[in-house]
Amino acid sequence: MTFLRENTAVSVYIAALAPDGTHLLANRRLTLDENQNDPFAWTPDSKAVLFSSNRNGTPQIFKQFIDQPLAENLMTSAEQLLQPR
């Protein structure tokens, strides 16, 4: 599960859902920078989150594994890249 926390910069957080589905367990921030990081999808194996970020000046597509501190840039373009699936 991913969710957004609204503030001056959107960050990606991850957490486990309680077995009864009523609350989150052990939530933590995945993206550790102060850029606009908008999560959109999980990889099929649920080991990484796909998100767009403006960390390089223009929105680009990134993938970050849930056990890694840094994101991998998947696509770069002069145009804005948003909403990875």
Backbone torsions as a table, in degrees:
resi	resn	phi	psi	omega
1	MET	NA	138.6	172.0
2	THR	-121.6	154.7	175.3
3	PHE	-151.8	161.2	-179.5
4	LEU	-103.8	143.6	170.9
5	ARG	-113.3	119.0	-175.7
6	GLU	-75.9	124.9	172.0
7	ASN	-161.1	-159.7	-177.3
8	THR	-68.0	-21.4	175.9
9	ALA	-138.2	131.1	179.6
10	VAL	-75.9	133.1	178.5
11	SER	-121.3	161.0	178.6
12	VAL	-100.9	127.3	175.4
13	TYR	-118.9	150.2	175.0
14	ILE	-129.2	155.7	179.6
15	ALA	-161.6	163.2	172.4
16	ALA	-95.2	146.0	176.8
17	LEU	-89.6	133.2	178.0
18	ALA	-57.2	149.1	-179.2
19	PRO	-53.0	-33.3	179.9
20	ASP	-84.6	-2.2	176.1
21	GLY	73.7	13.9	-175.1
22	THR	-98.6	-15.4	180.0
23	HIS	-158.0	168.0	-179.5
24	LEU	-92.8	147.4	177.2
25	LEU	-117.9	139.8	172.2
26	ALA	49.5	50.2	177.7
27	ASN	-72.9	146.8	178.5
28	ARG	-151.9	156.3	179.9
29	ARG	-79.7	130.0	179.2
30	LEU	-90.9	-49.0	179.0
31	THR	-87.8	124.8	-172.1
32	LEU	-104.2	11.6	177.1
33	ASP	-102.8	177.7	-177.2
34	GLU	-105.6	25.6	179.6
35	ASN	-90.6	172.7	176.3
36	GLN	-77.1	106.0	-178.8
37	ASN	-118.8	107.0	-175.4
38	ASP	-107.0	109.9	179.7
39	PRO	-76.2	144.3	-179.6
40	PHE	-132.2	-27.9	-174.4
41	ALA	-159.8	159.6	170.2
42	TRP	-97.6	154.8	167.9
43	THR	-70.4	158.2	-177.8
44	PRO	-56.0	-29.2	179.8
45	ASP	-88.3	1.7	180.0
46	SER	60.9	25.1	-179.9
47	LYS	-100.0	-7.6	-178.7
48	ALA	-149.2	156.8	178.1
49	VAL	-111.1	136.8	174.4
50	LEU	-99.4	132.9	-178.7
51	PHE	-150.6	160.9	172.5
52	SER	-102.9	148.8	-178.3
53	SER	-149.5	147.3	177.1
54	ASN	-97.9	20.0	-173.8
55	ARG	-60.7	-18.9	178.1
56	ASN	-109.5	16.0	176.4
57	GLY	103.6	-33.2	178.2
58	THR	-128.0	139.6	179.1
59	PRO	-55.4	128.5	179.9
60	GLN	-132.6	169.2	-178.0
61	ILE	-98.9	132.1	-179.6
62	PHE	-129.3	157.2	172.3
63	LYS	-128.5	132.6	177.0
64	GLN	-131.8	123.8	176.2
65	PHE	-70.7	145.4	-173.9
66	ILE	-68.4	-15.8	179.3
67	ASP	-106.8	14.9	-178.9
68	GLN	-120.3	146.7	-178.5
69	PRO	-83.8	-16.4	-175.9
70	LEU	-122.1	149.8	179.2
71	ALA	-93.0	153.2	176.5
72	GLU	-102.1	128.4	177.6
73	ASN	-76.5	119.2	-178.8
74	LEU	-93.5	-33.3	-177.0
75	MET	-144.6	136.9	176.7
76	THR	-126.7	138.2	-179.8
77	SER	-157.9	157.9	174.2
78	ALA	-71.9	-21.2	178.1
79	GLU	-88.3	162.3	177.6
80	GLN	-73.9	126.6	177.2
81	LEU	-107.8	121.8	-174.4
82	LEU	-135.7	162.2	171.0
83	GLN	53.7	61.9	176.9
84	PRO	-65.6	147.4	178.1
85	ARG	-132.9	NA	NA
